[in-house]
Amino acid sequence: MPNFLTRAERAVLATAAERLIPATDSHPGATALGVVDYIDGMLGAFLVDPPRIWAGGPFSGRNGGDATFEAFSPLGHLEELAWRTRIEGSLGIAQRERLGPVTGWQQDYRDGIASLGTDFCDCDNREQDVRLSALSEFKQLLYVHACEGAYGAPEYGGNRDLAGWNAIQFPGDVQPRGYTDAEVSGRE
């Protein structure tokens, strides 16, 4: 999967995400869970076709059914417009600026990572926390996406080896319960 972020940006982001979801005795932490891979994949969703927005379905193959989550679904015109605006921003494109200019997540991450500083990885934990807290909007955005990466479906790039689900004792994608594969797939 192509990367949107540079190696240096990924390093700063990994350190910041680990401050928000740290490794403990009972939890692997953001780094081990692949949170940066998830975020980078989301920011670069349109670098591949189809875009990595909607995992296919209806099954992952982890608990029955054919493994079809990994085949991402194409987007409709309005879905693409909405997701490109959310991720890339409006970029001066009239169709994306019906309600005014929009700064996308790509720019939010580039700005946030730059504001943390190139020396962020070398700072002590206290200084890292101070810098993150000074960027409250970025910290909130990163926390939401870090949680998605840590505990979401692994097809999106995070939750490596289902370790996030295991850490919180979540059984994962076991639905639909009580139906056979054939019934859910409409083959019966």
N, C-alpha and C positions, 0 to 999 in steps of 0.2 A: 504494500500500500504506500503510495507517495506521501511524503511528509510536507506539511505546510510550514512548520516551524523549523528554524535552524537548529543545529546541534547545541549551540550555546543557549538559545531560548528554551529548548527542551530541558537542559540541565537546571536552569533557574526555575522553570515551571515544576520540575520533579521535586526540587527542594521545597518549594512553596507548598505543593500539594501534600508532601510528607509532614509539613508543620500542621496542616489542617486535619489529616487522617494519618496519625503516626502509627508506626508498628508498636505493638505491645506484646505481652506474653500470649494473649489470646487472639490477636488480630495481626494480619500480615502487613498492614499499612499501604498507603497509596502507591509507593514505588513497586512493591511486589505484586500489587493488583493490576498494574499496567494503566494507571489513571492517565498518564501523559500520552500513552498510545491512543486511548479513547479520545482525549481532547484534541490531539493532533489529527486524528482521523475525522473528527467532526468538523474541525476548521478546514480541512482539505477534502470535505465530502464531495465537492464538485470537480475534483481532480481525476475522478474515475467515472466510468459510465456502466451501469446506472449509478447515480450518486449514492453514497452510503448514508441514506436517511432512513428508509424503511426496510428493515430486514424482512425477508420473505416468510413464508409460512405455509401451512399452519403449525408445523412441527420443527423442533430443533433436532430431533432424533435422540435426545438424551433420555427420554422416557416414552419411547414408542414413536411410531410414525416415521415417515421419510424425513431425513434431515434436509429441510428446505430453507431454514432461516438464513443460511450463508449466502443465498442467492438474493441480492437486494432487488427491490421492486422499482421499476421506473416511476417517475413522478409525472403527475398531470401538470398542465401549464400553470395553473394557479398555485399548486403546491410548490413547483419549482420557483416561481416568483417570490412566494412567501419565504421559503427557506433560503434562497439566495440573498434576499434582503436581510434576513436575520443574521446570516453568517457573514456575508460579504459587505453588507451595508448598501446604501442606495447608490453610491458612486456617481452621483449626478445623473443617473438614468431616470428620466421622467416617469416611466412606468413604476419605478420603485419609490418615487417621492410624492405620491398622491397626497400624503399627509405631512409632507415636509422631509427634510434630509434625515437619514438614519445612519448611525454609526454601527457597523456590524461587529460581531464577536471577534473576527480576525483582527480588526483594529484595536478593539478593547484589550485583547490579549497582547498584541504587540506593544501597546502603550503601557499596560500594567507590568509586563515583564521588564520593559526598559526602565520604568520608574522604580522597580525593586533594586535595580543596579546590577552591573556586571559582576560585582563582588559579592552578591547575595549568598551564593553557595559557600563562601569562605567566612561569612559572619557567624557569630555564635547564635544559639537559639533565641536568646533574648532580643538581640538586634533584628533577627529575622521576623520575630513576632511584632516588634515595633514598626518595622517597614510595612508588613502586611496590614496591620491595623490602621496605618496612615492612609491606606488605599481601600477604604471600606467597600466601595462599590465593586472594585476588582476582586477583593477578598470574597465577597458574597457570590459573585459570578463563578469564581474558581471553586468555591465550596460546593455549589449546586452541581457543577459539572464533574467535580471530583467524586461526589456521591453517586452520580449517574455511572461514572466509569468504574467505581468500586463495586457497585451492587446491581448494575444492569446486566442485560443479556451479554454474554461474552462475544457474540458475533459483532458487536460494535467496537471491539478492541480492548476492553478492560475486563475486569473480573477474571483474571488469569486462573486457569485450572479450577474455576468455580470457587476459588478461595474466599471471595467476598461473601458469597452465599453461605459457605460453610462457617465462616466466622460469626455470622449473625443467625445461624441455624435456620436459614431459609431453605425450604426444599427445592426451590427453583421452579422452572417451568414444567409443572406436572399436569397442567390442565390440557384438555378438559377431563375432569375426573368423572368416572362412571360410564364413559362411552368408549367403544372400541375405535380403533384407527379407521376402520371402514365406515362407521357411523358418522364420524366427524368429517371425513373426506367426502361424504355424500355418495359413497360407493355401495351403500345398502339401501 
